[in-house]
Amino acid sequence: MGAFASVRGARIGGEKGVEAALAQVDRQAATGHQQWVKEQRQQACAKLLDAHSAAEDTLKRAAVAIRRGEEFPVAERDAFRGQVSAMQSCTSQLALWGPEAVVVLAQVLRAATADAAQALKLAEHGAGYGAAEREARWLDWLERSEHVTEVRTQFLDRAGEVLRDPNQPVV
């Protein structure tokens, strides 16, 4: 009977050891997955900010030219379209990794940037109008440009909170 109890005890102890090892593997896998998702978020945010910075620089160069009465160069327009497309791609990537608040701000940033470009285009075409209309269009561009800056700041703040928070949920 003593031998049976010893064998039974060893079996139960072995099962508990296996359960503990499996639980540890599950925790390690979950931790590894969380780290991977956080890295994906970080990369998508960084790429979005790079694309936005490039788009913003393009618009600012165009604004200087337009204010001098020149046209928005075709090459710059093409570059801007590519930059906004890159922003859209990054926003789509963020949609995969979340969280929703960051995704929404990324979408707003892309849309606000495109909206500012549209206002700049209207300012460019305002040359055929009177001084008051030209100035109104220019002021609209400036307001939309400031809005883009505000949205970028909101995105940076929220994305920074998410990326710095070690307890940020992955789901």
Disulfide bonds with the S-S distance in Angstrom:
none
